[in-house]
């Protein structure tokens, strides 16, 4: 008899013992164990996903962590949803709404009869409650900037009002938003989990009893899976919600298992303790050479960009666009991707990734170190010395390569490694002359990308200080333009201006992230950074699967 009891063996043993709750299990002796089955005799479909523990709870009004999202998005839902193919689709709403001609009025229709995990029915009043909760100062919501254009939101945030003027309820399934000003991308924001809708009665019960909503099992939503157990430390267990409003979910159970470090997580995958997990970039090359894992690796394109951030404040020495252009064209992006990243990226010729409307497939940033030397000379910047404050691991790895490229054109770059907390403060306070950043928008739209980072009011808080009235006008117009083709062209112009005319930033590559998944995990796919269980299924006929 083996002394080792794996998590899957634990579930098997519990099923064989007929236990209502799995508190103990023994590995069987002398023969193969029968698979765990449902009441109808079908083999249970149990997905075990491994990730780090964000330790921030599952209330996405408060957390902004992608790890929290992977769990929370099984349980809670927003009015709309972004699919793994970066397509916006209805979720709690019957259809994607469109603004009235005034550009600020948005009528929404909730599906009828949406059942919550506690048996209650979701109504438009729960929508109003959820948004008003977001704007109450005591909630301390983290992402109000994506919704504070709703009329009256800022008054609530300032403690000057207790109700949200710009959200009115007509009946149980109809409600209307009114914004302070036109913003077409507000509709996109209704498709992310910061707009999760919570049943009012469930939230108020938890909070009235002095507990925190979104921790432990205090998580009642409308999602495909409902929470069974959650110790907030090692594992979250969910089971299918048979009354789900869009049809019965594919999986019987979802287990989110937390690991302290990436190496331990990947060893757990190899050992068969988990079925699916991300593969961190610094481990990609190692596992591409591992015969047990290499065929289970999937590389996927993201919406993000890794770039060198340049501080354009007057006292930072980077105000001459010729110097900035020289720094950009002296980098061999293709070589960086092929060698340092083991192919896990696409050389970036702008900010907007290929999947994002406004991406220019014909744009180029040439690799021309000789021209770079000429530009440095023309600018009178020979002997230029720069300092980059960066974080360790990936950023340090590729900035060391950038350092060598700049040395070839006579520019000396000093690399200073900071921990995450110190770096975050320096970045926000404008104290980084140069730094490296990976910027990932929440969906495929230039507003959540270019506007958020480089609008003059925003850039001052990101050690950029880019200030271009022309750029500001382009991205502001794009916010209000309802014609999607026109919007895409405006973002195309804005991207060209900031990256290839003003050279205010140096895009390096559009990253390809990677994950590992067992052969029986069907439809494993990641649209951006968040691992979702929406479309995942288990092939129980696969000989490698045992429930």
C-alpha positions in Angstrom: 0.0 0.0 0.0 1.3 3.4 -0.9 1.6 6.1 1.8 1.1 8.8 -0.8 -2.4 10.2 -1.2 -2.8 12.7 -4.1 -5.6 15.2 -4.2 -7.3 13.2 -7.0 -6.8 10.0 -5.0 -8.4 11.8 -2.1 -11.5 12.5 -4.2 -11.6 9.0 -5.5 -11.4 7.5 -2.0 -14.2 9.8 -0.8 -16.4 8.7 -3.7 -15.8 5.1 -3.0 -16.5 5.5 0.7 -19.7 7.3 -0.2 -18.8 10.2 2.1 -21.0 13.2 2.0 -18.1 15.4 2.7 -14.5 14.4 2.1 -12.6 14.5 5.4 -10.5 11.4 5.0 -9.6 8.9 2.3 -7.4 5.9 1.9 -5.6 4.8 -1.2 -7.0 1.3 -2.3 -4.9 -1.8 -2.3 -4.7 -4.6 -4.8 -6.4 -3.2 -7.9 -7.4 -0.1 -9.8 -9.8 2.3 -8.1 -13.1 3.0 -9.7 -13.6 6.6 -10.9 -15.7 9.1 -9.0 -19.2 9.2 -10.5 -22.3 11.3 -10.4 -25.7 10.0 -9.3 -26.5 9.1 -12.9 -23.4 6.9 -13.2 -21.4 9.3 -15.4 -17.8 10.0 -14.6 -17.3 13.2 -12.7 -15.6 16.0 -14.5 -13.2 17.6 -12.0 -10.8 20.4 -13.1 -7.9 21.2 -10.9 -6.2 24.6 -11.7 -3.0 25.7 -10.0 -2.1 29.3 -9.3 -0.6 31.6 -6.7 -2.8 32.9 -3.9 -3.4 36.6 -4.3 -4.7 36.8 -0.7 -7.0 39.6 -1.7 -10.4 37.9 -1.6 -12.9 37.5 -4.4 -14.7 40.8 -4.3 -13.5 42.4 -7.6 -14.7 45.8 -6.5 -11.8 45.7 -4.1 -9.2 43.3 -5.8 -7.6 44.0 -9.2 -5.6 40.8 -9.2 -5.9 38.4 -12.2 -5.5 35.4 -9.8 -8.6 36.7 -7.8 -10.3 37.0 -11.2 -9.8 33.4 -12.1 -11.8 32.3 -9.1 -14.3 35.2 -8.9 -15.2 34.9 -12.5 -16.5 31.4 -11.9 -18.9 32.7 -9.3 -19.9 36.3 -10.2 -20.9 37.9 -13.5 -21.0 41.4 -15.0 -23.7 42.6 -17.4 -21.5 41.7 -20.4 -18.5 39.4 -21.0 -15.3 39.4 -22.9 -14.7 36.0 -24.5 -11.4 34.2 -24.8 -11.4 35.4 -28.4 -11.6 39.0 -27.2 -15.2 39.4 -28.4 -17.7 41.3 -26.3 -21.0 39.3 -25.7 -24.1 39.6 -23.5 -24.0 37.9 -20.1 -26.6 39.1 -17.7 -28.1 41.4 -20.3 -30.2 40.2 -23.2 -28.1 42.1 -25.7 -25.2 44.6 -25.9 -26.7 48.0 -25.4 -26.0 51.1 -27.6 -26.0 54.7 -26.6 -28.8 57.0 -27.5 -28.0 59.8 -30.0 -27.0 62.0 -27.0 -24.0 59.7 -26.4 -24.7 59.5 -22.7 -27.9 57.5 -22.2 -27.7 53.8 -22.2 -30.8 51.6 -21.8 -30.1 48.0 -20.6 -32.3 44.9 -20.3 -31.6 42.2 -17.8 -32.4 38.6 -18.7 -35.6 37.4 -16.9 -35.5 34.9 -14.2 -31.7 34.8 -13.5 -31.3 32.6 -10.4 -28.6 33.3 -7.9 -26.7 30.6 -6.0 -28.8 31.2 -2.9 -32.1 30.6 -4.9 -33.0 34.3 -5.1 -33.7 36.0 -8.4 -31.5 38.8 -9.7 -33.2 42.1 -10.6 -32.3 45.5 -11.8 -32.3 46.7 -8.2 -29.3 44.4 -7.6 -27.5 46.2 -10.4 -28.2 49.6 -8.9 -27.1 48.3 -5.5 -23.8 46.9 -6.9 -22.8 50.1 -8.6 -23.8 52.3 -5.6 -21.8 50.0 -3.3 -18.8 50.6 -5.6 -19.0 54.3 -5.1 -19.5 54.3 -1.4 -16.3 55.7 0.2 -16.3 52.9 2.8 -16.1 50.2 0.1 -12.7 51.6 -1.0 -13.2 50.2 -4.5 -10.1 50.1 -6.6 -11.3 50.6 -10.2 -13.9 53.4 -9.9 -12.1 55.4 -12.6 -13.6 53.0 -15.2 -17.2 53.9 -14.1 -17.0 57.3 -12.3 -18.3 59.0 -15.4 -21.8 57.8 -14.4 -23.7 60.9 -13.4 -23.5 61.4 -9.6 -20.7 58.8 -9.1 -18.1 61.4 -8.1 -20.5 63.0 -5.7 -20.9 59.6 -4.0 -17.2 59.0 -3.9 -16.7 62.4 -2.3 -19.4 61.6 0.4 -21.7 64.2 -1.0 -24.5 61.8 -2.1 -25.8 58.4 -1.0 -27.6 57.4 -4.3 -26.3 57.2 -7.8 -28.2 59.8 -9.9 -27.1 58.3 -13.2 -28.6 54.8 -12.7 -32.3 54.5 -12.7 -34.4 51.3 -12.4 -37.6 51.1 -14.5 -38.6 47.6 -13.4 -37.1 44.3 -12.5 -35.3 43.8 -15.8 -34.9 47.4 -17.2 -32.4 50.0 -16.0 -30.7 53.0 -17.6 -27.2 54.6 -17.2 -26.7 58.3 -17.8 -23.1 59.5 -18.1 -21.6 62.9 -17.4 -20.1 63.0 -20.9 -19.9 60.7 -24.0 -17.7 57.7 -23.5 -18.3 54.8 -25.9 -15.9 52.5 -24.2 -18.1 52.5 -21.1 -20.0 49.7 -22.7 -16.7 47.7 -22.9 -16.2 48.3 -19.2 -19.5 46.5 -18.5 -17.8 43.4 -19.7 -15.1 43.1 -17.0 -15.4 41.8 -13.5 -15.0 45.2 -11.9 -18.7 45.5 -12.9 -19.8 42.3 -11.2 -23.4 42.3 -10.0 -24.0 41.1 -6.5 -27.4 40.1 -5.0 -28.1 42.9 -2.5 -29.7 40.7 0.2 -26.7 38.3 0.3 -24.1 41.1 0.6 -26.0 43.0 3.3 -26.5 39.8 5.3 -22.7 39.1 5.3 -21.7 42.7 6.1 -24.3 43.0 8.8 -22.8 40.0 10.5 -19.4 41.7 10.5 -17.8 39.5 7.8 -16.1 40.6 4.6 -17.9 39.9 1.3 -15.9 37.8 -1.1 -13.9 35.9 1.6 -14.4 32.3 2.6 -17.7 31.0 1.3 -19.4 34.4 1.5 -19.7 34.5 -2.2 -23.1 34.4 -3.8 -23.4 35.1 -7.5 -25.0 34.0 -10.7 -22.0 32.3 -12.3 -21.5 28.8 -13.7 -20.0 27.5 -10.5 -21.0 28.0 -6.9 -18.5 27.9 -4.0 -18.4 24.9 -1.7 -15.4 25.5 0.4 -12.7 28.1 0.6 -10.0 28.4 3.3 -8.5 31.5 1.7 -5.1 29.8 2.0 -4.7 26.5 0.1 -7.7 25.7 -2.0 -11.1 26.8 -3.3 -13.6 24.2 -4.3 -16.6 25.0 -6.5 -19.4 22.8 -8.0 -21.6 23.3 -11.1 -24.6 25.5 -10.7 -27.3 23.4 -12.4 -29.7 26.4 -12.5 -27.3 28.6 -14.4 -29.2 31.0 -16.7 -27.3 30.0 -19.9 -27.4 26.3 -19.6 -25.9 23.6 -17.4 -22.1 24.0 -17.0 -19.8 21.3 -18.4 -17.7 20.6 -15.3 -18.9 19.0 -12.1 -16.3 20.6 -9.9 -13.6 23.2 -10.2 -10.7 23.1 -7.7 -8.4 26.1 -7.5 -5.2 25.0 -5.7 -2.7 27.6 -4.5 1.1 27.2 -4.7 3.7 29.4 -3.1 6.1 29.4 -6.0 6.2 28.6 -9.7 8.6 25.7 -9.5 6.4 23.9 -7.0 3.4 24.5 -9.1 5.0 23.0 -12.2 6.3 20.0 -10.3 2.7 19.5 -9.1 1.6 19.5 -12.8 4.2 16.9 -13.7 3.1 14.8 -10.7 -0.5 14.9 -11.8 -1.8 16.9 -8.8 -3.2 19.6 -11.1 -4.5 19.6 -14.7 -3.8 23.1 -15.9 -1.7 26.1 -14.9 0.2 29.0 -16.3 3.9 28.6 -17.3 5.9 31.6 -16.1 8.2 33.2 -18.8 11.4 32.5 -16.9 10.6 28.7 -16.8 9.5 28.4 -20.5 12.9 27.4 -21.9 13.4 24.8 -19.2 10.1 23.1 -19.8 10.4 23.3 -23.6 13.3 20.9 -23.1 11.4 18.7 -20.7 10.2 15.6 -22.6 7.4 15.0 -20.0 5.9 18.5 -20.4 7.0 20.1 -23.8 4.0 18.7 -25.8 1.6 20.1 -23.2 2.8 23.7 -23.6 0.6 26.2 -25.4 1.9 29.7 -26.3 -0.7 32.4 -26.8 -0.7 36.0 -27.8 -1.7 38.6 -25.3 -3.1 42.2 -25.6 -0.1 43.6 -23.7 3.2 45.2 -24.5 6.5 45.2 -22.8 8.3 48.5 -23.3 10.9 50.9 -22.1 9.3 53.9 -20.3 11.1 57.2 -20.9 10.6 60.1 -18.5 10.1 63.3 -20.6 10.2 65.7 -17.7 12.7 68.5 -18.3 15.2 67.5 -15.7 15.5 63.9 -16.9 17.6 64.5 -20.0 15.3 62.9 -22.5 13.5 65.8 -24.0 15.3 65.7 -27.4 13.3 63.4 -29.7 16.5 62.6 -31.6 17.9 60.9 -28.5 14.7 59.0 -28.0 14.6 57.8 -31.6 18.2 56.7 -31.3 17.4 54.7 -28.2 14.5 53.0 -30.0 16.1 52.1 -33.3 19.3 50.8 -31.7 17.4 47.7 -30.3 17.2 44.5 -32.4 13.7 43.4 -31.3 13.7 40.2 -33.3 16.9 39.0 -31.8 15.7 39.9 -28.3 12.5 37.8 -28.8 14.4 34.9 -30.4 17.2 34.6 -27.8 16.2 36.1 -24.5 12.5 35.2 -24.7 12.9 31.8 -26.4 10.4 33.0 -29.1 7.7 33.9 -26.5 6.8 37.2 -28.1 6.4 39.3 -31.3 8.6 42.3 -32.0 6.5 45.4 -31.3 6.4 48.1 -33.8 3.9 50.1 -31.8 1.9 49.8 -28.7 -1.4 48.3 -29.9 -1.1 44.5 -30.2 -2.3 42.7 -33.4 -5.7 41.8 -31.9 -6.5 45.4 -30.9 -8.5 47.7 -33.3 -6.1 50.4 -34.4 -3.1 48.1 -34.8 -1.1 49.0 -37.9 0.3 45.8 -39.5 2.5 47.9 -41.8 4.2 49.9 -39.1 8.0 49.5 -38.7 10.6 50.6 -36.2 13.9 49.8 -38.0 16.9 48.3 -36.3 19.6 50.8 -37.4 22.4 51.3 -34.9 24.4 53.4 -37.4 21.6 55.9 -37.8 21.2 55.8 -34.0 24.8 56.9 -33.6 24.3 59.8 -36.0 21.2 61.0 -34.1 23.1 60.9 -30.8 25.8 63.0 -32.4 23.3 65.5 -34.0 21.7 65.9 -30.6 25.1 66.6 -29.0 24.5 63.7 -26.6 27.7 61.8 -26.9 28.7 60.2 -23.6 25.0 60.1 -22.5 24.6 58.4 -19.1 21.2 57.1 -18.1 19.7 55.1 -15.1 16.9 52.6 -15.2 15.1 51.6 -12.0 13.7 48.2 -12.7 12.3 45.1 -11.0 14.1 41.7 -11.0 13.6 38.6 -13.1 12.1 39.2 -16.5 12.6 43.0 -16.5 16.2 42.6 -15.5 16.8 40.0 -18.1 15.7 42.0 -21.1 16.9 45.3 -19.8 20.4 43.8 -19.6 20.1 43.2 -23.3 18.9 46.7 -24.0 21.8 48.0 -21.9 24.2 46.2 -24.3 22.5 47.6 -27.4 22.7 51.1 -26.1 26.4 50.6 -25.2 27.0 50.0 -28.9 25.8 53.5 -29.7 27.8 55.2 -26.9 25.0 55.4 -24.3 25.8 54.1 -20.8 22.8 52.7 -18.9 23.0 51.9 -15.2 20.5 49.3 -14.0 19.2 49.6 -10.4 17.1 46.8 -9.1 14.3 47.7 -6.8 11.7 45.6 -5.0 8.1 45.9 -6.1 7.0 48.3 -3.4 9.9 50.8 -3.9 9.6 50.6 -7.7 5.8 51.2 -7.6 6.4 54.3 -5.6 9.2 55.6 -7.8 7.2 54.9 -10.9 4.1 56.7 -9.6 6.1 59.6 -8.2 7.9 60.3 -11.5 11.3 59.3 -10.1 12.2 56.8 -12.8 14.3 58.3 -15.6 14.0 55.0 -17.4 12.1 51.9 -16.4 10.7 48.7 -17.9 7.0 48.0 -17.8 4.6 45.3 -19.0 1.3 47.0 -19.7 -1.8 44.8 -20.2 -5.2 46.3 -21.0 -8.3 44.6 -19.7 -9.8 44.2 -23.2 -9.0 44.8 -26.8 -9.5 48.5 -27.1 -7.1 51.4 -27.4 -8.9 53.4 -24.8 -7.9 51.0 -22.0 -4.4 51.1 -23.4 -3.2 54.4 -24.9 -5.6 56.8 -23.2 -5.1 55.2 -19.8 -1.3 55.5 -20.0 -0.4 58.4 -22.2 -3.1 61.0 -22.0 -1.2 64.0 -20.5 -3.2 63.9 -17.2 -2.4 60.2 -16.8 1.2 60.1 -18.0 2.3 62.3 -15.2 1.5 59.4 -12.8 3.6 56.9 -14.7 7.0 58.4 -14.9 6.3 59.3 -18.5 5.1 63.0 -18.5 4.2 62.7 -22.2 2.2 65.8 -23.1 0.9 66.1 -26.6 -2.2 68.1 -27.3 -2.5 66.3 -30.7 -2.4 62.9 -29.0 -4.9 64.0 -26.3 -7.3 65.1 -29.0 -7.0 61.9 -30.9 -7.7 59.6 -27.9 -10.4 61.9 -26.5 -12.2 61.9 -29.9 -11.9 58.1 -30.0 -13.7 57.9 -26.6 -16.7 59.6 -28.1 -16.8 58.1 -31.6 -19.5 55.4 -32.0 -18.3 54.3 -35.5 -15.9 51.5 -34.7 -13.9 51.9 -37.9 -13.3 55.6 -37.2 -12.3 54.8 -33.6 -9.8 52.3 -34.8 -8.2 54.8 -37.2 -8.0 57.4 -34.4 -6.1 54.9 -32.2 -3.9 54.0 -35.2 -2.9 57.7 -35.5 -2.3 58.0 -31.8 -0.1 54.9 -31.7 2.0 56.2 -34.6 2.4 59.6 -32.9 3.5 58.4 -29.5 5.8 55.5 -30.7 7.1 56.4 -34.2 6.9 60.2 -34.4 7.5 61.5 -30.9 9.3 58.3 -29.8 7.9 59.1 -26.4 8.1 55.4 -25.5 10.0 52.4 -26.7 7.9 49.3 -27.4 9.9 46.1 -27.3 7.6 43.2 -27.8 4.1 41.9 -27.6 4.4 39.0 -25.2 3.3 35.5 -25.8 2.3 33.9 -22.5 2.2 30.2 -22.0 0.3 27.5 -20.1 0.5 23.8 -19.6 -2.6 21.6 -19.8 -3.2 17.8 -19.6 -4.5 16.2 -22.8 -8.0 15.7 -21.4 -8.5 19.4 -20.7 -10.6 20.6 -23.5 -10.9 24.2 -24.8 -8.0 25.5 -22.7 -7.6 29.1 -23.9 -6.7 32.5 -22.5 -8.0 35.7 -24.1 -5.8 38.0 -22.1 -4.3 37.4 -18.7 -7.2 35.8 -16.8 -7.6 32.1 -16.8 -11.4 31.4 -17.2 -13.3 28.2 -16.7 -16.2 29.4 -18.9 -15.6 27.0 -21.8 -13.5 24.3 -20.2 -14.6 20.7 -20.5 -13.0 17.4 -19.5 -12.7 14.4 -21.9 -13.5 11.5 -19.6 -12.7 9.0 -22.3 -9.0 10.2 -22.4 -7.0 7.3 -20.8 -4.9 9.9 -18.9 -7.9 11.2 -16.9 -9.1 9.7 -13.7 -11.6 11.7 -11.6 
